[in-house]
Amino acid sequence: MDWNSTPAEQAEPPMSRRSSLPLSSTIPASPNTVWVDATPLLQAACTDLLDGELIHGENFNLFAAMSALEIMDPKMDSGMICKYYSVDEAIEDGVGPVPISFDRTTDVQCTLDIMDHLLACEATWHKGHSLAQTVFSCIYLLRPERTVPSPILHSYCKIIRATCKAIVSVVSDARTHEEEDLFTMAYGLPLDGDGDEKSLSLLNAVEENLCRQLRACKAQSSRRKQDMEPLQSDIDMEEGYCKALLCRLRFRKHFFHVLACMRRPQGKGLELARKHIASSISELECIRKSADFLISTASGGCSIGIEDRTTASGRKPIGFDASLNSRVSAPAPPRSIKMLSWNKAIEYFEKLLRDLDFICSYSLDPSLEVLLRFVTQFQSSRPDLVARSHLQLLLVQEGRLYGRDPMFAVITRAAGLPETTKNHDIQRYESVMQLGQLVINMLKIVCTNTAWQRRKLGKSLQDWRVIYVQLELAFTNKFGEVLATSNDENGVARVVKQILIWLEEQAYWIAFRFLMLGFELELYSPSEFFMVYWYLYAVLVKLAEKTDSRMEITEITAAKRKGKKRKDSSKDVGRETRIPPAVRFLQCQIHLVEGLTLLQAALRNEMAALHSLTPFNSEQEIFLQHFELLQKACIPEQITYHSFKESTSYARFSNIATPNCFQQAQKLAKELRSSFSNDHDRLAELRRLEQVAEHNSVAMNVICQLGAVEPNSLKVSFEFIHHPCYATAVVRRA
């Protein structure tokens, strides 16, 4: 064994496969290597070891065990599953011939199959598999110089490599690939080519030639048909093949332009990106329509099912070997990869383009509240890594929002402070700079996948709490009692007060988002719903209070800046007593979760329903497991398991129907429609809340009436019929 050998030496095949050759002819020794015959050691180990036992050193740990290779095991030894030990060996065996075939029709058909299979490989890579085992399982990509005699295949391979490079770059820069750790690992594969411009110019030249070819085969005159030599031998099929090739090349061109435009600083390329997105979706539709033609040209028809084939024609593509890079793909056994089908790949790219178009449609609003609503709406469609990475890079560029707005200006605007406050000297204090970094981290977190986002948001709550305490202490110590007075209207006291109010509001929004994501991830069992709704009620009440305080101070400050006359003061008082629509929207949800909490608590107390049956955890332990991160950050304060038990122990069918919280929520939802008439997302959410409230109101009346008389005759379950987070009670006869 050689523990100091180079990677190239380690990549040599096992000696047992070349036993007829002397050792020095396969892996030559060097001054830094000492070769020892390990056969007697292995034979002795085989005699002494039992099944499942492992030879290891003193420092061998669990991580090393998970990454260990088991020699001669097909699943654990990467050298065992390789048919070829090098690309050159595969080429010599005829795996990736150039030209593909001397029959021009076969050559075009195989080229189309390669294009389709590469699309499936790329979609599979985007789903988190290794680049080496998916896209770069293609020999033509590994040796691009060999494809020069075939301009169509050569241009396609060039643009594929340029696209992979662009995607690796955007995901690496966003640093969200911790969730899919293999995504950005290139393993020394040839991603860098002759440059993006040369790849595009080559693709444009091939596209232009194909356009001339298509125009020639459409011409009515036989003389014009003979002006250009057809791509293949069957003239009747020429138009179909030209269209199939053109839509695939054009899709690659427009998709690459989408990626390039979206990387332009400060969102300057978003409008142009939308045009290329529309063209890409159009070309994908043409690619999908070409399947009927290609299947009809396949000899013997298509025998592979639609869910298994990776090409439009159903033929198996040539020039691919997934095991070629298996030994360089990771310091662990290669993954078993189930390639996405051709149809699934097209569906993936269609969704990716729709997600990117949604990002490009955003107006880059400087309001943090509007931005967070946009991101929440974007995340509801479950976008994949590539789209989320583009969103993060759009939001945060060089430590600024959209690359243009300083974080202190974003914070002061969110806190409702005047525009002039963005240049206030307070921004130079360390605590304020830390708060700016905390906002940046939050924007990055909300762009990650749902599970990662929830975990990171929960952990960040303590940071928000610490920053709040630091800010409060720092400015109290520095300015003393000035912060406790309201006379310093234009000074540091007013700025600090409003920032602290906003900071608390933001912390409660994060807590609200944390709890709601638990429903999306299905982390709560039905017996735990009312526990979560009870905690959600406490968070929403605090969130509504802080939002109302911030908006009230903002209105008062704005009124003072305008210099209101004394005679208008009575009108101002009347205006201030009205609750803002944003707060009433929160109140609607408060009534809804209060009703759900009381209804489920009454079912638990009266009918012994919704009890946890797990033998492993007590209810108190489950409470701590779900809300530990919120409890550590004191969000809200003085909320404990004992307060939860005490407040829910009095719920009975006789006292939960009046007042009917669901009816109050339904009434508020209807009244708020006019306030959000121009906000389609809020209107849709209000409709969902109204449906949940309406159905739960009816269900509660039935339960209260029949439950008191025949408690054992009812079977109640809670299902997410109208809303992904607020459950609807379903009542059935037992």
VEXKOLSE-358684 format. One record per residue (C-alpha): residue in one letter; y, z, x. Coordinates in steps of 0.001 Angstrom, whole numbers, plus 500000, padded with zeros to 6 digits. Layout:
<atoms>
AYZX/...
</atoms>
This chain:
<atoms>
M500000500000500000/D503555499303501103/W506177501683499746/N508998499953501684/S508345496355500731/T511070494075499429/P511249493008495737/A509996489562496717/E506987491127498429/Q506331493430495492/A506316490431493182/E503262488932494894/P500036488793492812/P497472491594493089/M495171491255496079/S492155491179493830/R493267487772492543/R493478486341496090/S490561488207497654/S489373485129499513/L492521485067501663/P493304487431504542/L496013490025503966/S498440488561506494/S498429485149504831/T499694486455501491/I502182489183502407/P503078489075506095/A503815492357507834/S507212493113509338/P508656495747511691/N509592497856508635/T506179497760506936/V502862499384507698/W499867498126505735/V496967500424504948/D493800499540503079/A493924501678499905/T490489500634498610/P488631503825499702/L491375505998498166/L491209504134494856/Q487399504300494823/A487480508043495406/A490096508484492687/C488017506493490220/T485059508766490888/D486998512017490409/L489460511104487658/L488612511453483987/D490013509259481215/G493714509953480707/E494257511633484083/L496929510360486450/I497555510505490210/H501109511635490865/G503330513346493384/E504977516767493156/N508245515415491727/F506605513265489071/N508257513966485691/L508067512796482071/F510599509989482618/A508540508670485506/A505401508892483381/M507047506786480663/S508008504170483277/A504721504208485190/L502505501152485566/E498784501342485032/I497140498931487430/M494914496264485855/D495863497260482291/P497076494138480393/K499679496190478517/M500928498274481452/D500560496051484515/S503181493286484420/G501225491313486999/M498216491024484707/I499833489054481890/C501393486302484000/K499870482875483751/Y502175481657486512/Y503653483705489333/S506686481498489872/V508719478855488085/D507714476302490703/E504057476989490028/A504612476387486310/I506505473166487006/E503715471941489273/D501294472573486415/G503404470315484161/V504876473003481871/G508425471596481850/P508219467853482538/V511332465717483118/P511508463304481458/I509708465109478681/S507862461952477689/F508034458280478579/D507786457566474865/R511427457736473711/T510580458916470189/T508457461776471513/D511198462621474005/V513809462994471239/Q511441465011469052/C510613467411471887/T514288467773472788/L515053468825469206/D512168471315469296/I513539472835472507/M516986473182470929/D515548474890467853/H513332477268469803/L516267478229472050/L518242479105468917/A515409481398467809/C515240482903471312/E518988483558471315/A518885485304467926/T515927487417469110/W517911488387472208/H520876489411470055/K518534491703468136/G518018493759471297/H515218492100473260/S515365491167476913/L517316488055477902/A514654487264480514/Q511832487231477971/T513696485298475272/V516350482703476173/F515305482456479818/S511667481946478982/C512742478272479004/I511927476539482281/Y514725474024481727/L517242476886481785/L515700478385484903/R515904475048486736/P518906473280485128/E519264470767487948/R515980469158486861/T517444468167483461/V520195465922484876/P518225462708484054/S518246463806480375/P521965464143479435/I521325465603475955/L519006468351477179/H521150468952480272/S524370469461478274/Y522598471722475793/C521152473923478545/K524562474131480218/I526329475313477074/I523522477778476294/R523977479403479710/A527763479506479265/T527331481094475828/C524933483745477173/K527405484555479935/A530244484960477409/I528174487246475175/V526957489406478069/S530577489715479161/V531917490825475766/V529151493377475194/S529487494749478748/D533264495068478430/A532950496841475077/R530383499213476600/T528527499578473337/H525241498385474820/E523959501929475334/E522356501477471924/E520531498296473051/D520122499033476761/L518349495794477700/F520978493506476212/T523301493046479178/M520691493097481949/A520624489599483468/Y518102490364486265/G519685487759488566/L519074484916486110/P521265481805486579/L524010482560484051/D526789481261486283/G526939477484486334/D529613474928487090/G532182476637484869/D532933476631481165/E535263473638481286/K532681471439482979/S530007472518480488/L532286471633477565/S533353468281479052/L529709467355479615/L528866468331476036/N531824466351474674/A530726463242476600/V527192463461475217/E528556464054471696/E530784461001471967/N527838458822473039/L525770460070470119/C528649459340467724/R528767455751468970/Q525005455585468601/L525273456823464999/R528030454338464139/A525988451511465640/C522875452322463607/K524981452536460432/A526511449121461012/Q525465446425458537/S525448443589461086/S522262443118463081/R524439441935465976/R526171445318466106/K522838447068465919/Q521858445425469170/D525068446388470971/M523553449752471975/E520000450615472855/P518577453068470269/L517567456588471224/Q513979455951470224/S511714453110469179/D511782453447465352/I515071451905464153/D514618453309460634/M514581456848462028/E517561456385464340/E520207457727461967/G518182460859461151/Y517588461686464805/C521235461069465716/K522452463383462950/A519935466090463896/L521029466018467535/L524735465855466728/C524825468888464411/R522983471001466990/L525321469994469820/R528407470464467649/F527271473912466567/R526935474955470197/K530406473602470976/H532142475300468057/F530280478577468567/F531337478675472203/H534940478034471165/V534673480941468693/L533657483304471499/A536410482032473784/C539173482248471155/M538248485776470118/R538627486997473704/R542249485943473908/P544549488953474405/Q546353490622471500/G544407488634468903/K546296485413469654/G543201483263469199/L541990484637465850/E543484481882463696/L541943479139465825/A538660481058465947/R538467480972462130/K538655477169462182/H535789476997464681/I533826479534462613/A534151477313459537/S532971474316461587/S530064476324463027/I528877477370459558/S529152473760458387/E527042472550461325/L524449475262460662/E524100473923457136/C523537470435458557/I520930471859460938/R519157473469457997/K519209470199456017/S517729468295458963/A514475470232458607/D513128467984455826/F513612464895457964/L512066466439461071/I509055467781459176/S508446464314457732/T508408462823461235/A505955465387462622/S502550463830463129/G499995465433460856/G502657467369458948/C503703470965459499/S500750473372459525/I502724476481460520/G504156478724457817/I507902478808457310/E508064482462458431/D506290481748461721/R507631478450462974/T510434478578465531/T511369474908465200/A512548472841462252/S509651470404462660/G507014473122462911/R505810471797466266/K505289474111469211/P508050473515471797/I507228472611475369/G508818474069478487/F508560477763477517/D506571480598479069/A507541484149478059/S505621485690480968/L507564483873483696/N510176486618484035/S508090489541482829/R507871491131486268/V511624491040486853/S512700491984483321/A512704495757483870/P511210498523486055/A508777499163483212/P506087497217481376/P507408494133479556/R507938494404475832/S505830492626473294/I508282490317471541/K507938488877468061/M510220485857468108/L512440485363465069/S511546482318463015/W513840479283462945/N514984480144459407/K515666483765460328/A517609482627463397/I519877480422461273/E520379483289458805/Y521288485587461692/F523920483200463069/E525340482639459586/K525784486390459148/L527212486753462648/L529789484066461930/R530712485681458595/D531189489019460367/L533346487389463041/D535351485640460330/F535928489010458641/I537303490332461943/C539556487289462361/S540889487727458813/Y542365491114459707/S546160491147459919/L546266493566462901/D548044496153460783/P549662498837462982/S548755501581460460/L545803503642461674/E544839504522458089/V544643500856457097/L542721500066460279/L540092502743459663/R539581501511456084/F539115497986457453/V536538499120460013/T534689501137457367/Q534555498086455114/F533399495940458044/Q530618498408458922/S529342498399455338/S527834494946455966/R525740496353458869/P527047493953461546/D525041493441464716/L526024494266468288/V527869491046469155/A530246491256466176/R530890494971466716/S531664494391470390/H534266491749469502/L535870494136467018/Q536117496928469578/L537676494656472198/L540184493460469611/L541182497003468643/V541467498537472110/Q542877496458474964/E544255498054478134/G544580501431476424/R546714500031473599/L546033499173469978/Y545500495376469833/G546768495360473438/R550367495820472285/D550984499198470570/P550972502375472748/M548753505103471361/F551638507549470985/A553426505028468768/V550217504689466718/I549972508472466351/T553622508962465336/R553338506159462781/A550121507699461369/A551829511121461217/G554663509652459152/L557337510121461831/P560327507770462178/E559935504639464287/T562346506043466879/T559930508899467626/K557671506565469588/N560002507013472577/H560125510825472283/D559710512826475508/I556815514742473955/Q554492511866474803/R554572512906478484/Y552831516214477825/E549203516384478887/S547907517500475487/V549597514556473775/M548151512112476318/Q544709513627475718/L545222513125471998/G545953509443472639/Q542703509127474563/L540900510876471719/V542199508245469281/I540992505478471615/N537544507067471774/M537458507345467970/L538262503636467586/K535449502776469966/I533014505093468199/V533624503645464717/C532648500211466096/T529149501319467132/N526014501178465006/T525604503660462170/A523283506136463894/W525218506106467166/Q528517506395465268/R527452509431463268/R526173511292466303/K529294510585468359/L531690511394465510/G530007514756464972/K530242515646468638/S533883514546468836/L534933517046466150/Q535023519848468690/D537349517765470864/W539739517320467934/R539663521055467294/V540330521849470968/I543246519395471116/Y544741520952467985/V544601524448469511/Q545956523222472858/L548881521437471228/E549723524409469075/L549560526884471972/A551354524652474457/F554385524076472289/T554449527604470888/N554571528994474421/K557190526477475499/F559528526575472517/G558716529966471022/E559851530533467456/V561429527086467078/L558117525736465754/A558078528328462994/T561453527246461643/S562455524141459722/N565996523816461047/D565113521663464050/E564883518505461952/N565397515979464740/G563855517891467632/V560441518665469005/A559525521145466234/R559459518499463506/V557478516095465693/V554888518714466644/K554464519952463063/Q553785516515461665/I551431515595464500/L549466518823463945/I549194518159460200/W548003514602460857/L545579515837463525/E543933518186461029/E543819515435458425/Q542141513102460900/A539559515735461827/Y538645516176458157/W538396512385457745/I535919512322460643/A533926515134459006/F533926513205455716/R532731510062457478/F530052512073459304/L528609513410456046/M528731510049454258/L526933508287457109/G524068510733456610/F523457509162453183/E523512505644454648/L520974506709457284/E518826508489454644/L518921511746456604/Y518997513944453503/S516018514596451269/P516570514851447474/S516207518635447656/E519122518761450131/F521570516584448180/F523359519430446409/M523745521272449742/V525444518215451254/Y527590517640448166/W528687521279448274/Y529814520903451895/L531358517516451126/Y533358519152448336/A534824521671450808/V535718518917453286/L537307516695450623/V539456519539449290/K540850520181452774/L541290516459453413/A543258516087450173/E545445519086451070/K546289517761454521/T546907514235453235/D549216515563450542/S551124517714453071/R551612514801455447/M552793512444452711/E555131515071451253/I556787515700454630/T557041511958455200/E558806511440451866/I561226514322452499/T562028513035455976/A562572509512454673/A564867510811451926/K566957512752454446/R567282509710456680/K568648507727453752/G571268510419453087/K570612511098449404/K573549512270447320/R573400515668445606/K573458514116442148/D570157512366442891/S568410515580443888/S566973516183440414/K565351512752440484/D563880513486443907/V562322516726442673/G560666514842439821/R559379512227442207/E557963514825444628/T555940516515441888/R553919513363441367/I550679513270443349/P550380510180445585/P547621507697444651/A545834508261447988/V545510511974447189/R544424511295443605/F541767508937444967/L540406511864446980/Q540647514111443909/C538502511654441980/Q535788512052444607/I536288515834444602/H535566515998440852/L532528513768441335/V530914515819444137/E531767519045442304/G529935517772439238/L526934516700441321/T526844520071443065/L526982522063439818/L524431519858438046/Q521922520069440880/A522519523796441360/A521889524385437621/L518664522376437775/R517595524482440725/N518487527789439050/E517266527024435509/M514287524727436065/A513294525611439636/A513810521937440498/L515017520390443754/H513489523093445918/S512596522197449490/L508816522153449961/T508784521939453758/P506775524713455434/F508553524233458757/N512180525131458024/S513887527619455789/E516841526535453689/Q519217528323456056/E517769526462459038/I518162523146457211/F521785524076456447/L522461524718460135/Q520685521539461215/H522800519346458931/F526165521025459514/E525923522555462971/L528448520167464524/L530933520833461715/Q530379524586461951/K531066524598465684/A534390522843465057/C535227525283462186/I535528522401459707/P536261523832457230/E536891527420458308/Q534915530318456792/I532192528050455450/T528749529598455908/Y525282529420454431/H525885532709452609/S529038531349450943/F527007528314449883/K524292530481448323/E526777532725446574/S528894529942445087/T525903527992443717/S523855530912442377/Y525911531186439171/A525453527574437994/R523720527412434592/F523422524771431882/S525672526913429700/N528653526899432087/I528627523524433866/A529393521289430885/T532900522724430389/P534982521510432052/N533072518285432593/C533837517280436190/F532323513845435677/Q534680513099432800/Q537644514141434939/A536474511844437728/Q535992508989435266/K539462509503433811/L541085509528437264/A539228506386438311/K540566504510435271/E544129505737435822/L544097504721439487/R543272501073438829/S546922500130438409/S547889501937441616/F545444499842443665/S545743496559441776/N546372494674445043/D543637496452447025/H540334494770446152/D538252497157448270/R539717500255446627/L539283498701443168/A535623497986443899/E535134501573445095/L536860502915441980/R534532500866439768/R531526502345441572/L532871505879441268/E533568505331437567/Q530024504097436952/V528513507106438734/A530762509490436794/E530039507853433435/H526260507843433808/N526165511377435229/S528316512650432357/V525799511326429839/A522869512641431869/M524431516100432156/N524936516326428388/V521281515423427791/I520092517923430413/C522279520744429085/Q521172520167425487/L517444519697426024/G517118521780429163/A518140524962427397/V515558524374424632/E512696522575426403/P513227523000430159/N509710521817430996/S509992518601428996/L512482516960431365/K512008515284434710/V515276514687436581/S515682512606439739/F518748511421441647/E518969507797442740/F521652505709444429/I521990503088441721/H525739502513441572/H526954503952444881/P525313504268448330/C526371507915448742/Y527032509400445294/A523781509764443384/T523150509044439713/A521001511443437673/V518019509776435975/V516471511792433133/R512908511143431926/R510432512911429698/A507944514895431722/
</atoms>
